[in-house]
């Protein structure tokens, strides 16, 4: 099993090891004298839900449109900043739940001269382990986050003459109200998240073998124990009417289980998802070799090799598995979706409030879910989208006079849909809910679950309905107005630098997919005669086409403007290349060549300087068969945008921070280099690196409800397709192709020549 391995304790968030069960997350530092667990729970958002809609928006909408279409975007921006910026400007803030500090005393906190310290996260079991020797024996620790039991749990045990002596403090200084201290082996931290906001509780319970545990003040004190089991859980009134009662009961239930039963239940639950897919890059190794490598090569050594210019294929495979691990650990049914930091946020006031940024980042988090067998991890995102309908209808009606619902470029725990911030390149974009709604049809494409589609069809329809009213006709085309191309700035011929516009390329490309998915969903459900479906089809035909500009590039705006920042991190106008498939090498070769020009211009001017942007670039290159460039950008992702614990390193004023989209986008990008499925054909090894000359990839889900597994070497690729529904498709691999038709339950072997 692949592991993230350290031979020392963590000194920072970017060196700690994450565990999570969807709702709860913890960062494990593995300290010897002082252990630290940074705790999160996905409902800990400061502030109450408020109506932020600017009451002056709708009466100024036509004037804004007149200014934009009249070539005066700078004047439109001034009016937008007054009339369309939300009141207040910002949504709510995601915050940590608590910190758990464990102060180890006596010999158990004093390592031997040759302690043999090792700390690792086993991606195959989702268990963190810390081992080291003391003068009197050995210390062994295990940490996990159980989805079935909801808790974060740790076991400290000793060997030899060593015993455990420590005190534990659960704190949230200074942002909590009181400690409930009415039990001998438990403490409960309570607080609120602002006036009118949520109440929350974080609790800890300790059980010991031998020795004693007792509460002294707000500390839990363990003395002379051979084993101590620590259970942590928190929740809020977002989920529970009485959070203190729920925390007590949850901790008690978990503590009543034998540790091995708790651990086995956790591993079994996790592996149902994680084991669905496996990836090997490079020659096959037997278990003893894999075990030896996992024990001797730290992750820092793998990254150092990448920095030297010779990345080990194992690093890419490890990064891929870590991405799947993170998504499983922060997005499970019953909880919130992965925010900017998944569920692992260090700061009370995190960058960008650790919200849901839905002009690319949140969507990127979920790109790998369907194809990598993690469909159930989509549930929290769908639930949030469903909750957007109520607030989104109000925003659509009061700001734009439209039916349906929308969301701008951010949302939060309350499914807030009003504009976020006063940031001209991003704030006045209306496509957030549409971007998320694209996942509805995509989920059906993979699962063919008609019952599920019927349930969610009204959400898809309402997302479309907004644009049936919002789009305006200009020069014979239906366009969004006002809008922006996230988060870029253009330069007009008169020298004016502007952001707002009508009909940027990304909007039109995205709406083409949204209307198409809606039309196809209607066909599945027998609703093609619906007037809304007919209107969507008519408007789809009059959306602006993808255009090629003066440099041979894909145009980002309807006019062929110069860019203020040619190396901008967003490459929104290539949405049509990925995650869409409107641009492909085989069906639209001229547009594919223009996409190459676009990418070259971005990268030559410094593009890909954030982890998520580098990950997106890898996927773009993969779609265009540019393996060399994809490999170079992957190298940049590893070297420039990765902490030593493999979490994404995002630049920010005041120091780099973790942001999960780079990890999950990078995981998806690696998959795209090996398999691409657009529903018409399946490409195998379209951008496989030379150093990946051998390998295997099993369990990949295909559109149409089938699974693909294959192995390759320098000459051939061979494998199987298993159909869970009737499946018809075309396999392509460089020199050869094969048409395959299967009935549900059938499995077909294939061999293709490279």
Secondary structure, 3 states (H helix, E strand, C coil): CCEEEECCCCCCCCCCEEEECCCEEEEECCCCCEEEEEEEECCCEECCCCCCCCCCHHHHHHHHHHHHHCCCHHHHHHHHHHHCCCCCCCCCEECCCEEEEEEECHHHHCECCCCCCEEEEECCCCEEEEEEEECCEEEEEEEEECCCCCCEEEEEEEEECCCEEEEEEEECCCCCCEEECCCCCEEEEEEECCCCCCEEEEEEEEEEECCEEEEECCEEEEEEECEEEEEEEEEECCCCCCHHHHHHHHHHHHHCCCHHHHHHHHHHHHHHHHCCCEEEECCCCCHHHHHHHHHHCCHHHHHHHHHCCCCCHHHHHHHHHHHHHHHHHHCCCCCCCCECCECCCCCCCCHHHHCEECCCHHHHHHCCCCCCCCHHHHHHHHHHHHHHHHHHHHHHHHHHCCCCCCCCCEECCCCCCCCCCCCCCCCCCCCHHHHHHHHHHHHHHHHCCHHHHHHHHHHHHHHHHHHHHHCEEECCEEECCCECCCCCCEECCCCCEECCECCCHHHHHHHHHHHHHHHHHHHHCCCCCCHHHHHHHHHHHCECCCCECCCCCECCCCCCCEECCCCCCCCHHHCCCCCCCCCCCCCCHHHHHHHHHHHHHHHHCCCCCCHHHHHHHHHHHHHCCCHHHHHHHHHHHHHHCECCCCCEEECCCCCCEECCHHHHHHHHHHHHHHEEECCCCEEECCCCCHHHCCEEEEEEEECCCEEEEEEECCCEEEEEEEECCCEEEEEEECCEEEEEEECCCCEEEEEEEC
